Amino acid sequence: MGKGGRMPVAVEDRKAEQNENVVRRVPHEKPPFTIADIKKAIPPHCFERSLIRSSSYLVFDLIVCFLLYYAATSYIPLLPKPLSYLAWTAYVYVQGCFMFAVWVVAHECGHHGFSQYHWLNDTVGFILHSLLLVPYFSWKISHRRHHANTNSLDRDENHVPRFKETIRSYYHYFNNPVGRVFIIAFTLTLGWPLYLIVNIAGRSYDRFASHFDPYSPIYSERERVQILLSDIGFLAGLYLVYRVALVKGFAWVMLVYGAPLHVVNGFLVMITLLHHTHLSLPHYDSSEWDWLRGALATVDRDYGILNKVFHHISDTHVLHHLISSIPHYHAEEATEAIKPVLGDYYHYDGTPFYKAMWREAEECLYVEAEDGDKAKGVYWYKNKL
């Protein structure tokens, strides 16, 4: 059979090697480099934030959102019903993707990567997130603490993994394909609003915690005014939606705005979850955690063409945790620059996101320290209940 007979074996070997690289554990020992070494490897211009360039991406995203809205409301009603259902479904998904692009720009404002002017970053971020029904400063503060305590089992602010002994007994009934579908659907549809309202999947506090409560244990006393401002922005956005609904109807608002917003929230939860949930990623307790190792314990993911739509928030996330103020339009170049420095500490998984979501839901149920592990305080994902 010659070469033709060996091809399937070669393909199978390549797939096996790729799978091995995907589950290869990120080193948990203290790295032989510092954050200063990482910054030194990045070209100086990558740290520059251009207000004009940042604004051009935002304007483009907003124009696309408007054109999608105009096309949908002007032409889809003219289509026959079976075809119009498909058209509305396509609109909801595509509009949701570009609304998420706007969300990413607002997120960049929160990291002061939009421009060199902090007041302008907060103004733009506040307006954009309020229109997307996100309490801007409330999220900014808790998200900043997530970056400051990434993968700390004691202090990280979101997507904190469970321990085996803390898994509720009823969860065993969901540890199957049907239960997994329910868990994923629940996570993608209700995960974000429940995180904001009751801090679900967030850090455990000794009393009720909410992103809308100025007296929540998430925030300090000096941050209460910012939480109130966030609530005002959120209520203003909600009131605007209500006023439009009075004119256009609730169903119209849900179809044109509400359904795409659910797509935004779903991608937000999925992207964040998949960056911090992987068999290769360690978590640390307070005896072992330090900032650099925590920041390195994340993984870049591939969302295909959506990488570009989402301003590369998904495929340059390792860099984002190391230096979050680098604007998205320099992130690819900066990521390539730091890979030689990071070596095995850099991890990338090219598994399609829909397959990855299913795999991580199946394999990453809780974290546990391994017997005989020399580095006590290091925990890895497991799935044996």
Buried (B, 14 or more C-beta within 10 A) or exposed (E): EEEEEEEEEEEEEEEEEEEEEBEEBBBBEEBEBEEEEBBEBBEEEBBEBBBEBBBEBBEEBBEBBEEBBEEBBEEBEEEEEEEBEEBBEEBBEBBBBBBBBBBBBBBBBBBBBBBEEEEBBBBBBBBBBBBBBBBBBBBBBBBBBBBBBBBBBEBBBBBBBBEEEEBEEEBEEBBEEEBBEEBBEEBBBBBBBBBBBBBBBBBEEEEEBBBBBBEBBBBEEEBBEBBBBBBEBBBEBEEBBEEBBEEBEEEBBBBBBBBBBBBBBBBBBBBBBBBBBBBBBBBBBEEBBEBBBBBBBBBBBBBEEBBEBBBBBBBBBBBBBBBBBBBBBBBBBBBEBBBEBBEEBBBBBEBEBEEBBBBBBEBBBBBBBEEEEEBEBBBBBBEEE
